[in-house]
Amino acid sequence: MAQRLKNQLSKDPCLAFPPEILSVIFKYCFRSTLRACVLVNKRWNTLASISLWHSPWSQMANDWKLISRTLTNEYAKREMHPPRYGPMIKHLDFSDIYYIVQDFLIQDLAKSCTKLQTLIIDSPRQLSDNGVVAIATFCTKLLHLELRRCTRITDDSMSLLVENCRCLSVLNLENCPRITDITFTKLAKHCGTRLISLNFTNSLAITDESLLEISKYCYNMRDLGLANCRSITDVGVSSLSSLTSMQNLSISHCENVTDESLKMLGKSCAELKCLDVTGCRNITEVGVKCLIDGCKKLKLLRISEQYGMLSRGFLKSIEFKYLRVKLSKV
């Protein structure tokens, strides 16, 4: 075995290891090294490009025009066979350089990166519906999309996106105040069983209508974030009991939720491992007891520091016998 590995390494290191290991190795390379790696051959290019473009944090990242020119071959027009980087890019994370994200950049990227699978954008000041429409039009193979704190996007663009990007499995629209039930009802119908993670924390316009659609179509859902969605009630949360694969659920500060929801979850959500009920002041010991009796895999329960209607003695007893209780500030 050792001799075989030695022989392979003497020829091409990329043939000695599976792609998963090589991807980890490339993550530790400097950007100058990665730029050299993409020129070796097609296999090296495919593997190294993922690390090179995963998070475009570099000196040129301060100017979106430079990124756009690189991906659209503007620098390579004089070459006989110009490299096409765009279709090679599958993962882009703009979390650390939110200040360059604007409609012009996203529109150019979307046209070039037609095979994009993961896109993460956090707190952009200028991104609007125009940028999201470009994503919906050209990046139809998206699997993982995060548009956190994108305060300017609306149902107009997101409705188009969920209609076109039907392979979405992860969607994070945390702190997007203009998104309403229109988007999430369409999302449930178009993406349905592919969705495994959904986060619409602080979406004050979301109501039980969205949860009813999600419970009807998205039965492979594992992670669901509903924190501070203050319009949802027991009607919506109780319907989530049909999501038997759900492992993590946050309903913190959903003040209309009561014990009835926990009783329904306890009956069907046997895979539930983590539940956040911080700020749910109408939940009592009765509801929590029904939940932990039914959810044998529950490991973590987040509650308010003030305990609400739960006594200190009760929490200590369930923590000793069943799970870990973590106190959160309201």
C-alpha positions as CSV (number, residue, x, y, z in Angstrom):
1,M,0.0,0.0,0.0
2,A,2.8,2.4,1.0
3,Q,4.7,1.7,-2.3
4,R,1.6,2.2,-4.3
5,L,0.9,5.6,-2.6
6,K,4.6,6.5,-3.2
7,N,4.3,5.7,-6.9
8,Q,1.1,7.8,-7.2
9,L,2.7,10.8,-5.4
10,S,5.7,10.7,-7.8
11,K,3.3,11.2,-10.7
12,D,0.5,13.5,-9.5
13,P,-0.5,14.2,-5.9
14,C,-4.1,14.8,-7.0
15,L,-4.4,11.1,-8.0
16,A,-3.3,9.9,-4.6
17,F,-6.1,11.3,-2.5
18,P,-9.9,11.6,-2.9
19,P,-11.3,15.1,-3.7
20,E,-12.6,15.5,-0.1
21,I,-9.0,15.3,1.3
22,L,-7.6,17.5,-1.4
23,S,-10.2,20.2,-0.8
24,V,-9.0,20.4,2.9
25,I,-5.4,20.5,1.8
26,F,-6.0,23.4,-0.7
27,K,-7.7,25.4,2.1
28,Y,-4.4,25.8,3.8
29,C,-2.6,27.1,0.7
30,F,-1.9,30.8,0.1
31,R,-3.8,32.5,-2.6
32,S,-0.6,32.8,-4.7
33,T,-0.2,29.1,-4.5
34,L,-3.8,28.4,-5.4
35,R,-3.4,30.7,-8.5
36,A,-0.5,28.5,-9.6
37,C,-2.4,25.3,-8.9
38,V,-5.3,26.2,-11.2
39,L,-2.8,26.4,-14.1
40,V,-1.5,22.8,-13.7
41,N,-4.2,20.9,-15.5
42,K,-8.0,20.5,-15.6
43,R,-8.2,18.4,-12.4
44,W,-6.0,20.7,-10.4
45,N,-8.0,23.7,-11.7
46,T,-11.3,22.1,-10.7
47,L,-10.1,21.3,-7.1
48,A,-8.2,24.5,-6.4
49,S,-10.8,26.9,-7.9
50,I,-13.2,26.0,-5.1
51,S,-10.7,27.2,-2.4
52,L,-9.5,30.1,-4.4
53,W,-13.0,31.6,-4.9
54,H,-14.9,30.3,-1.9
55,S,-14.4,33.6,-0.1
56,P,-13.0,36.3,-2.4
57,W,-11.1,38.1,0.3
58,S,-8.1,39.6,-1.3
59,Q,-6.6,42.9,-2.2
60,M,-8.7,43.0,-5.4
61,A,-11.8,42.4,-3.4
62,N,-12.0,46.0,-2.5
63,D,-13.1,46.7,-6.0
64,W,-16.0,44.7,-7.4
65,K,-15.0,45.7,-11.0
66,L,-11.8,43.7,-10.7
67,I,-13.6,40.6,-9.6
68,S,-16.1,41.0,-12.4
69,R,-13.4,41.4,-15.0
70,T,-11.6,38.3,-13.9
71,L,-14.8,36.2,-14.1
72,T,-16.0,37.6,-17.4
73,N,-12.6,37.2,-19.2
74,E,-12.1,40.9,-19.8
75,Y,-8.4,40.5,-19.0
76,A,-8.0,37.5,-21.3
77,K,-9.5,38.8,-24.5
78,R,-6.1,38.9,-26.2
79,E,-5.4,35.3,-25.5
80,M,-6.2,32.6,-28.1
81,H,-7.8,30.3,-25.4
82,P,-8.9,32.5,-22.5
83,P,-9.7,30.7,-19.2
84,R,-13.3,30.6,-18.2
85,Y,-13.3,30.9,-14.4
86,G,-17.0,31.7,-14.0
87,P,-18.5,28.2,-14.7
88,M,-15.9,26.7,-12.3
89,I,-17.1,28.7,-9.3
90,K,-19.6,26.8,-7.2
91,H,-19.2,28.5,-3.8
92,L,-19.1,32.2,-3.0
93,D,-19.1,33.7,0.5
94,F,-19.2,37.5,0.9
95,S,-19.8,37.5,4.6
96,D,-16.6,39.4,5.4
97,I,-16.7,41.8,2.5
98,Y,-20.3,42.9,2.6
99,Y,-19.4,46.5,1.7
100,I,-18.6,45.7,-1.9
101,V,-21.8,43.7,-2.5
102,Q,-24.2,45.7,-4.7
103,D,-26.5,45.0,-7.6
104,F,-23.9,45.6,-10.3
105,L,-21.5,43.0,-8.8
106,I,-24.1,40.4,-8.3
107,Q,-25.5,40.8,-11.8
108,D,-22.1,40.3,-13.3
109,L,-21.3,37.3,-11.1
110,A,-24.7,35.7,-11.8
111,K,-24.1,35.9,-15.5
112,S,-20.7,34.3,-15.3
113,C,-21.2,31.8,-12.4
114,T,-24.0,29.8,-13.9
115,K,-23.1,26.7,-11.9
116,L,-23.0,28.4,-8.5
117,Q,-24.3,26.1,-5.7
118,T,-23.6,28.1,-2.6
119,L,-24.0,31.9,-2.2
120,I,-23.7,33.7,1.2
121,I,-24.3,37.4,1.5
122,D,-24.5,39.2,4.9
123,S,-25.5,42.8,5.6
124,P,-25.1,44.4,2.2
125,R,-26.1,48.0,2.0
126,Q,-26.9,48.2,-1.7
127,L,-28.3,44.8,-2.7
128,S,-31.9,45.1,-3.9
129,D,-34.4,43.1,-5.9
130,N,-32.4,43.8,-9.1
131,G,-29.5,41.7,-7.8
132,V,-31.8,38.9,-6.6
133,V,-33.5,38.8,-10.0
134,A,-30.1,38.2,-11.6
135,I,-29.4,35.3,-9.2
136,A,-32.9,33.8,-10.0
137,T,-32.3,34.1,-13.7
138,F,-28.8,32.7,-14.1
139,C,-28.0,30.7,-11.0
140,T,-30.8,28.1,-11.2
141,K,-28.6,25.3,-9.7
142,L,-28.3,26.9,-6.3
143,L,-28.5,24.5,-3.3
144,H,-27.5,26.8,-0.5
145,L,-28.5,30.5,-0.3
146,E,-28.1,33.0,2.6
147,L,-29.2,36.6,2.2
148,R,-28.9,37.6,5.8
149,R,-29.9,41.2,6.8
150,C,-30.8,42.1,3.2
151,T,-33.3,44.7,4.2
152,R,-34.1,45.9,0.7
153,I,-35.2,42.7,-1.0
154,T,-38.9,42.0,-1.3
155,D,-41.3,39.2,-2.3
156,D,-41.1,40.4,-5.9
157,S,-37.6,39.0,-6.4
158,M,-37.7,36.2,-3.9
159,S,-40.8,34.7,-5.5
160,L,-39.0,34.5,-8.8
161,L,-36.0,33.0,-7.2
162,V,-37.9,30.2,-5.5
163,E,-39.7,29.4,-8.7
164,N,-36.5,29.1,-10.7
165,C,-34.1,27.6,-8.1
166,R,-36.1,24.5,-7.3
167,C,-33.0,22.6,-6.0
168,L,-32.7,24.8,-2.9
169,S,-32.1,22.8,0.3
170,V,-30.8,25.6,2.6
171,L,-32.3,29.1,2.7
172,N,-31.5,31.7,5.3
173,L,-33.5,35.0,5.1
174,E,-32.7,36.2,8.6
175,N,-33.7,39.8,9.3
176,C,-35.3,40.4,5.9
177,P,-38.3,42.5,7.1
178,R,-39.9,42.9,3.7
179,I,-40.3,39.1,3.1
180,T,-43.9,37.9,3.7
181,D,-46.0,34.7,3.5
182,I,-46.0,35.1,-0.3
183,T,-42.4,34.0,-0.6
184,F,-42.5,31.1,1.9
185,T,-45.7,29.6,0.6
186,K,-44.2,29.5,-2.9
187,L,-40.9,28.2,-1.5
188,A,-42.7,25.3,0.2
189,K,-44.6,24.3,-3.0
190,H,-41.7,24.6,-5.4
191,C,-38.8,23.3,-3.3
192,G,-40.8,21.0,-1.1
193,T,-39.0,17.9,-0.1
194,R,-35.6,19.2,-1.0
195,L,-35.6,21.8,1.8
196,I,-33.7,20.7,4.9
197,S,-32.9,24.0,6.6
198,L,-34.9,27.2,6.7
199,N,-34.3,30.3,8.7
200,F,-36.6,33.4,8.7
201,T,-35.6,34.8,12.1
202,N,-37.1,38.3,12.8
203,S,-39.5,38.1,9.9
204,L,-42.3,39.9,11.6
205,A,-44.6,39.6,8.6
206,I,-44.6,35.8,8.6
207,T,-47.8,34.2,9.9
208,D,-49.3,30.7,10.4
209,E,-50.0,30.5,6.7
210,S,-46.3,29.9,5.9
211,L,-46.0,27.2,8.6
212,L,-49.0,25.4,7.3
213,E,-47.5,25.2,3.8
214,I,-44.1,24.2,5.1
215,S,-45.7,21.4,7.2
216,K,-47.6,20.2,4.2
217,Y,-44.8,20.0,1.6
218,C,-41.4,20.1,3.4
219,Y,-41.4,16.9,5.4
220,N,-37.6,16.5,5.2
221,M,-37.0,19.7,7.1
222,R,-34.3,19.3,9.8
223,D,-33.6,22.9,11.0
224,L,-36.2,25.6,11.3
225,G,-35.6,29.1,12.7
226,L,-38.7,31.1,13.7
227,A,-37.2,33.3,16.4
228,N,-39.1,36.5,16.9
229,C,-41.7,35.8,14.3
230,R,-44.3,37.3,16.7
231,S,-47.3,36.7,14.4
232,I,-47.2,32.9,14.5
233,T,-49.5,31.0,17.0
234,D,-50.2,27.5,18.1
235,V,-52.0,26.9,14.9
236,G,-48.8,27.2,12.9
237,V,-46.3,25.6,15.3
238,S,-48.6,22.7,16.1
239,S,-48.8,21.9,12.3
240,L,-45.0,21.4,12.4
241,S,-45.6,18.1,14.2
242,S,-45.9,16.6,10.7
243,L,-42.1,17.3,10.2
244,T,-41.0,14.0,11.8
245,S,-37.3,14.6,10.7
246,M,-36.9,17.9,12.4
247,Q,-33.9,18.1,14.8
248,N,-33.5,21.8,15.6
249,L,-36.3,24.3,16.2
250,S,-36.3,27.9,17.4
251,I,-39.5,29.6,18.4
252,S,-37.9,32.0,20.8
253,H,-39.9,35.2,21.5
254,C,-43.0,33.8,19.8
255,E,-45.2,35.0,22.6
256,N,-48.4,33.5,21.2
257,V,-47.1,30.0,21.5
258,T,-48.4,27.9,24.4
259,D,-48.2,24.4,25.8
260,E,-50.5,23.1,23.0
261,S,-47.6,23.4,20.5
262,L,-45.2,21.5,22.7
263,K,-47.7,18.7,23.2
264,M,-48.1,18.3,19.5
265,L,-44.4,18.4,18.9
266,G,-43.9,15.8,21.6
267,K,-46.3,13.4,19.9
268,S,-44.6,13.3,16.5
269,C,-41.1,14.9,16.5
270,A,-39.1,12.1,17.9
271,E,-35.9,13.3,16.2
272,L,-35.9,16.7,17.9
273,K,-32.6,17.4,19.6
274,C,-32.6,21.2,20.3
275,L,-35.5,23.5,21.1
276,D,-35.3,27.2,21.9
277,V,-38.3,28.7,23.7
278,T,-36.6,31.8,25.1
279,G,-39.2,34.5,25.8
280,C,-42.2,32.2,25.3
281,R,-44.0,33.3,28.5
282,N,-47.1,31.1,28.0
283,I,-45.2,27.8,28.2
284,T,-45.5,25.9,31.4
285,E,-44.1,22.8,33.1
286,V,-47.0,20.8,31.6
287,G,-46.0,21.5,28.0
288,V,-42.3,20.9,28.7
289,K,-43.0,17.6,30.4
290,C,-45.1,16.4,27.4
291,L,-42.3,17.5,25.1
292,I,-39.5,15.6,26.8
293,D,-41.6,12.5,27.3
294,G,-42.2,12.3,23.6
295,C,-38.8,13.6,22.3
296,K,-36.4,11.1,23.7
297,K,-33.5,12.5,21.7
298,L,-33.9,16.0,23.0
299,K,-30.5,17.2,24.3
300,L,-30.8,21.0,24.7
301,L,-33.6,23.3,25.9
302,R,-33.0,27.0,25.8
303,I,-35.2,29.1,28.0
304,S,-35.3,32.6,29.5
305,E,-33.2,33.5,32.5
306,Q,-36.4,34.6,34.3
307,Y,-37.8,31.0,33.7
308,G,-41.3,32.4,32.9
309,M,-43.8,29.9,34.3
310,L,-41.2,27.2,34.9
311,S,-39.9,26.7,38.4
312,R,-36.2,26.4,39.2
313,G,-36.8,23.1,40.9
314,F,-38.6,21.7,37.8
315,L,-35.7,22.8,35.5
316,K,-33.1,21.2,37.8
317,S,-35.1,17.9,37.8
318,I,-35.3,17.6,34.0
319,E,-31.7,18.7,33.5
320,F,-30.6,16.0,35.9
321,K,-32.7,13.3,34.3
322,Y,-33.1,14.2,30.7
323,L,-31.3,17.0,29.0
324,R,-29.1,20.2,29.3
325,V,-31.0,23.4,30.0
326,K,-29.4,26.6,28.8
327,L,-30.5,30.0,30.1
328,S,-30.7,32.8,27.6
329,K,-31.2,36.5,28.1
330,V,-34.5,37.8,27.0
